[in-house]
Amino acid sequence: MQPDDKLPDNAPHKPQHISVNVQQQTLHLHWPDGRQQTLSHPQLREQCPCGFCRARRLRQQVIKAADSLVISAMFDQGYGAQICFSDGHEQGIFPWAYLYELPDFEQGGSL
C-alpha cells in the first residue's frame, strides 16, 4: 500500500490510543476494530512516506535507520501522524491507512 492509497474498507479511520515507548523503540496503536499494532521506530523511519524518502526508495537507495533511532515527537495531522525522529528527519506524515497496513513488528514484520 502506498501512503496516498485510500483507506481499506475494513480499516478504522484513526487509532483510539497511541503510545510511544522510547526504551523499547516501539509505537503502539490501538485501532477501533480491536486490533493492537506494534511498530518499531527504525521500521517507521525506513518506511517514511515523505517525498524525499519515497524518491530514494524508487531509486533503490536503502534508508537504514540507526539502531539507536527513536521517535522524538508525534503530531496528529487529522488524516495521519507527523512523526519526528531523533536523526532530525521530520517531514513524513504517515496516513492512518498507511500505518494500519504496515506489518506488526512483534509478529516478525519486516519491511
C-alpha positions in Angstrom: 0.0 0.0 0.0 1.2 3.5 -0.8 0.8 6.4 1.6 -1.8 8.1 -0.6 -3.9 5.0 -1.3 -7.5 5.0 0.1 -8.2 3.6 3.5 -9.2 -0.1 3.2 -12.9 -0.7 3.7 -12.3 -2.7 6.9 -9.8 -0.2 8.3 -10.7 2.2 11.1 -10.1 5.9 10.4 -7.6 6.6 13.2 -6.3 4.8 16.3 -8.2 5.2 19.6 -5.0 5.2 21.6 -1.4 5.8 20.7 1.7 5.2 22.9 5.4 5.7 22.2 7.9 3.6 24.2 11.3 5.2 23.7 13.1 2.5 25.8 11.8 -0.3 23.6 11.8 1.8 20.5 8.1 0.9 19.7 4.9 2.7 18.7 1.7 1.0 19.9 -1.5 1.7 18.1 -4.9 0.6 19.3 -7.5 0.7 16.5 -11.3 0.9 16.9 -11.7 -2.5 15.3 -9.8 -4.0 18.3 -6.5 -4.5 16.5 -3.4 -3.7 18.5 -0.4 -3.0 16.5 3.3 -2.5 17.4 5.7 -0.9 15.1 9.4 -0.2 15.7 10.9 3.3 15.4 13.6 2.2 12.9 11.0 0.3 10.9 8.9 3.5 10.7 11.9 5.7 9.7 12.9 3.3 7.0 9.3 3.4 5.6 8.8 7.2 5.9 6.2 8.2 3.2 7.6 11.7 2.6 8.5 12.6 -1.0 12.3 12.6 -0.3 12.3 9.1 1.2 9.9 7.7 -1.4 12.2 9.1 -4.2 15.2 7.4 -2.5 13.3 4.1 -2.4 12.3 4.4 -6.0 16.0 4.9 -6.9 16.5 1.7 -4.8 18.6 3.6 -2.3 18.2 1.8 1.1 17.2 4.0 4.0 18.9 2.3 7.0 17.9 3.7 10.4 20.4 3.7 13.2 19.8 1.1 15.9 19.5 3.9 18.5 16.9 5.9 16.5 13.8 6.9 18.4 10.6 8.9 17.8 11.3 12.4 19.3 7.8 13.9 18.7 4.5 13.0 17.1 1.7 15.3 15.9 -1.9 14.5 14.9 -2.5 15.9 11.4 -6.1 14.7 11.1 -5.6 12.2 8.3 -2.4 10.8 9.8 0.5 11.5 12.2 3.6 13.6 11.6 6.4 11.6 13.1 9.7 13.3 14.0 12.8 11.1 14.6 15.9 11.6 16.6 18.0 11.8 13.4 16.3 15.1 12.7 14.0 13.8 10.0 10.5 15.2 10.4 8.9 15.7 7.0 7.0 12.4 7.0 3.2 12.4 7.6 2.1 8.8 8.0 -1.5 8.5 6.9 -3.6 6.3 9.2 -4.3 3.9 6.3 -0.6 3.5 5.7 0.2 2.8 9.3 -2.7 0.3 9.6 -1.3 -1.7 6.7 2.3 -1.9 8.0 3.3 -5.4 9.4 3.3 -5.7 13.1 6.9 -5.6 14.4 6.3 -8.1 17.2 4.9 -10.6 14.8 8.1 -10.7 12.8 7.0 -7.9 10.4 9.8 -6.7 8.3 9.8 -4.2 5.5 
